[in-house]
Amino acid sequence: SMNRKQITMELVRSMVDKFVKSTTREISIDFIQKVVCDYFDMPLELLKSKTRKREIVQARQLSMYFSKQLTKNSLASIGQQCGNKDHATVLHACRTVNNLKETDKRFKTYVEDLQKRLTLA
């Protein structure tokens, strides 16, 4: 026994919880956007802008996709933080990313690279 405390399942659980919680931090949408912007060498304002230029749209869609995958935020709040888009836009972004990563080798590389950067952070 540690410090004369009876080792119970409860004690073990609470210690494991403390340890696990301190090592896995909740990834934020802001963090995802920053990583995506760094990766594509693009200012955040551009990512959140209204522009429909393909490379910017794709970067924006990737940040929405990872926000849905890696955070507990609702589609509406992800859209809100990605340049005031609605939840349907976020859903469309996720579908588009899923399609593109299956059909476009270059895009698949983007997804894999970003996945690594975001999950090893």
GIJO-V419153 format. One record per run of one state. SS is the DSSP state (a for helix, b for strand, c for the rest). FROM is the first residue (numbers start at 1). LEN is the number of residues. If there is no record, write none. Layout:
BEGIN
ss & from & len
SS & FROM & LEN
SS & FROM & LEN
END
This chain:
BEGIN
ss & from & len
c & 1 & 1
b & 2 & 1
c & 3 & 2
b & 5 & 1
c & 6 & 3
a & 9 & 15
c & 24 & 5
a & 29 & 12
c & 41 & 3
a & 44 & 4
c & 48 & 6
a & 54 & 17
c & 71 & 4
a & 75 & 7
c & 82 & 5
a & 87 & 17
c & 104 & 1
a & 105 & 15
c & 120 & 2
END
